[in-house]
Amino acid sequence: MEAAGASLVDLVSTTTYVTDIDEYFKHVDVRMEYFGHAMPTSTTIEVRRLAQKELVVEVDAIAALG
């Protein structure tokens, strides 16, 4: 994003894939730390596993630049 001249405030949508939804909800404060009240539209989906077995979170993000 930085290379394209964007930052977190330019995010309009995120999709987060997690292998443990309960663990995800324990760390909502981290999202608030980075996004504050300007949180983009978001969807969180619990999955059995990700493409690499050692991963527990994957985030897909869309940003819009004026």
C-alpha positions, 0 to 999 in steps of 0.5 A: 500500500505504501508503494502505491501512496496509500495507508490504512486510512485508505482501506475500504474493506477487509476479509480476514480468514482465521483458523480459530474465531475465539482466538480472533475475538480475544485480539479485537483491541489490536484492530482498534489500535490500528483502525480506531473508529475509522474501521473499514467494512470487514468480514471475518471467516473461520476456516479449517486451515489456510494454504500454509499449515503454520498460518492462523490468520490471512487478511485480504484488503482493498484500498481506494485512492482518490 
